[in-house]
Amino acid sequence: MTRPLHNLDLILTLLPPRLLRHVEFVIGRDDRVIVAKTWVELDMLLRTNPVSIAVIDPSSDGAGKTTEFERVRANYPSLPIVAYVPLTAAAFRAVAQLSRLGLDHVILYCHDDSADRMLATIDKARSNPLTIRFIKVLRPRLDRLPISIVKAVEEMLAEPHRYPSAQDIALSANVSVVRLYRSFHHANLGPPRRMVMAAKLLRAYSHLRDPGQSVGGVSTKLAYRNPRVLAEHMNEVFGLTPSRVKDYLTEDQAVARLLAWIVPDETN
């Protein structure tokens, strides 16, 4: 049995009705599935919604939409995409074309779309490489935390827009805020509020590198009160404005600066 998706993952779909119904059945909560009816609407929804993954039928909204797929791929390269297709010649031709353009994950309707297989494919595709890398660097310190807090921190890093404050980590871990702070101190981590801020900045950095994203859109995705707050946080930690981060900060530098900020007395 595959592990379930995070409870609050948002999945953006562009699918015909019968395929959409099955996705909603597997996911189990309709409010986690955002439905686009056209490629244009899909692009609009991507700008301001904290989507974890897109599940599409490449032949939706007209057959063989290679140009539309290329545009989405170019504007949102960090977005994981899964093709969910019926057993038709048109869909297979579209998948063959799009595979050459970077499509890696395909699910066949009524063939390999059982709940376990679909969840496993979506979960594999949706993993954010930069978040995984950051967690790996933090692992020696995270392992000093109680298991419930580790789980809450990892879920917060996966869905930072759902955690406005350190209190939300404590609530997710079912511990008091005082215990949370003590546990972080024991693990040689800075205050939990910094971890919350670091999670948002890491995801903001990833989003801002996508050409289709704007500072305002990223701010909305990550539940900032306004873009000015995001800019202030970026400047505090990275010493750069959001508009300059993608051009002047590499992934290595972003991870290193966030780590140094979370653990001020270590440089790792």
Buried (B, 14 or more C-beta within 10 A) or exposed (E): EBEEBBEBBBBBBBBBEEBBEBBBEBBEEEEBBBBBEBBEBBBEBBBBBBBBBBBBBBBBBEEBBBEBBBBBBEBBEBBBBBBBBBEEEBBBBBBEBBEEEEBEBBBBBEEEBEBEBBBBBBBEBBEBEBBEBBBEBBEEBBEBBBEBBBEBBBBBBBBBBBBEEBBBBBBBBEBEBEBBBEBBEEBEBBBBBBBBBBBBBBBBBBBBBBEBBBBBBBBBBBEBEEBEEBBEBBBEBBEBBBEBBBEEBEBEEBBBBBBBBBBEEEEE
